[in-house]
């Protein structure tokens, strides 16, 4: 489950502020509701955006759309689901905020749609040049990639084991009473 992070809120709030209240837009237009689609990452669903989308909707005039696209399907399939979902709303000029895999899905949607309903897009943590794991699978180096991930996980433990005589107590509770 994706955690709620205030820094993502700030980034998303900035893009919504730009989308809804640009410098050349009059006061009446700024008050108009902006449809904003939140596109989830790999293996996630639209509910992952509940906290962030709800907070943004409370602060800005947006109507959050949170489709669940089948996060383990091919990009083309997810883009088709997104296309059908957005078409069902019957509106255009939709802002998109996406995370990870969702950014690639939005790009695929725009690429394969004659008149896309999304006209601005903020992607967060999207592997626009491909995911490291995919490259390692293609080259047959999955074990090397797995070893580097394990190394990243073990780095803090190795650091503390080398520099702090009480490191064991940082990671393991030895029955201390509270």
Secondary structure, 3 states (H helix, E strand, C coil): CCCCCHHHHHHHHHHHHHHHCCCCCCHHHHCCCEEEEEECCCCCCHHHHHHHHHHHHHHCCEEEECCCCCCCCCHHHHHHHHHHHHHHHCCCCEEEEEECHHHHHHHHHHHHCCCCCEEEEEEECCCCCCCHHHHHHHHCCHHHHHHHHHHHHHHHHHHHHHHCCCHHHHHCCCCCCC
